[in-house]
Amino acid sequence: MRVTKQVTISIMPELLERVEVIAKEEHRTRSALLREALRSYLLRKEYLKLSQYGQMKAKELGIETEDDVARLIEEYRNEQMNAQNSD
């Protein structure tokens, strides 16, 4: 049973030439190169989405700089130590 699905795409001749050159240089098939390119694109989109979410949450929490992050970590650690010491 086949583990991959075959799809057909339209691609400009100049772009296809570039894909073929790179595939040849890297001793890979066009399919392997295009699969990696698609995976890379999807990962980049996911990273951007997570980054935007992180920026939104930081803004909600009033975190603007790395110093703010360090300060919050220090405050949290101090709270944890104080909670342990009061047990």
VMD Tcl script that draws the C-alpha trace (Angstrom):
set ca {
  {0.00 0.00 0.00}
  {1.26 3.48 -0.89}
  {2.06 5.79 2.05}
  {1.99 8.97 -0.02}
  {-0.65 10.59 -2.19}
  {0.13 11.82 -5.65}
  {-0.92 15.36 -6.53}
  {-0.55 17.46 -9.64}
  {0.55 21.09 -9.45}
  {1.13 23.78 -12.02}
  {4.50 25.49 -11.79}
  {6.16 28.14 -13.90}
  {8.97 26.76 -16.10}
  {11.59 29.05 -14.52}
  {10.71 27.85 -11.04}
  {10.74 24.22 -12.14}
  {14.22 24.71 -13.60}
  {15.45 26.07 -10.28}
  {13.87 23.11 -8.44}
  {15.53 20.66 -10.81}
  {18.95 22.31 -10.40}
  {18.74 22.23 -6.61}
  {17.41 18.66 -6.57}
  {20.30 17.56 -8.77}
  {22.87 19.40 -6.62}
  {21.48 17.72 -3.50}
  {21.06 14.30 -5.15}
  {17.34 14.27 -4.41}
  {14.18 13.90 -6.39}
  {11.99 16.86 -7.24}
  {9.29 15.29 -5.08}
  {11.59 15.07 -2.06}
  {12.68 18.68 -2.50}
  {9.11 19.94 -2.91}
  {7.92 17.90 0.12}
  {10.64 19.49 2.24}
  {9.77 22.95 0.92}
  {6.11 22.42 1.80}
  {6.98 21.11 5.29}
  {9.21 24.13 5.83}
  {6.46 26.50 4.71}
  {3.91 24.88 7.02}
  {6.30 24.98 10.00}
  {7.04 28.65 9.35}
  {3.29 29.41 9.24}
  {2.79 27.56 12.53}
  {5.72 29.42 14.12}
  {4.31 32.78 13.02}
  {0.91 31.89 14.42}
  {2.45 30.90 17.77}
  {4.61 34.01 17.77}
  {1.59 36.24 17.23}
  {-0.23 34.45 20.06}
  {2.78 34.91 22.34}
  {2.97 38.61 21.50}
  {-0.73 39.02 22.23}
  {-0.40 37.25 25.60}
  {2.70 39.26 26.50}
  {0.83 42.46 25.77}
  {-2.09 41.29 27.94}
  {0.34 40.59 30.80}
  {2.23 43.86 30.33}
  {5.44 42.13 29.26}
  {7.37 44.43 26.95}
  {11.05 43.52 27.37}
  {13.26 40.59 28.30}
  {13.86 42.35 31.61}
  {10.13 42.02 32.32}
  {10.37 38.28 31.73}
  {13.40 37.96 34.02}
  {11.60 39.99 36.70}
  {8.49 37.80 36.51}
  {10.57 34.62 36.73}
  {12.38 35.97 39.77}
  {9.09 36.95 41.41}
  {7.65 33.49 40.75}
  {10.72 31.74 42.17}
  {10.61 33.92 45.27}
  {6.91 33.09 45.75}
  {7.67 29.38 45.42}
  {10.53 29.56 47.94}
  {8.36 31.53 50.38}
  {5.55 28.98 50.03}
  {7.98 26.12 50.75}
  {9.48 27.93 53.73}
  {6.06 28.57 55.26}
  {5.13 24.83 55.11}
}
mol new
graphics top color blue
foreach p $ca { graphics top sphere $p radius 0.5 }
foreach p [lrange $ca 0 end-1] q [lrange $ca 1 end] { graphics top cylinder $p $q radius 0.2 }
display resetview
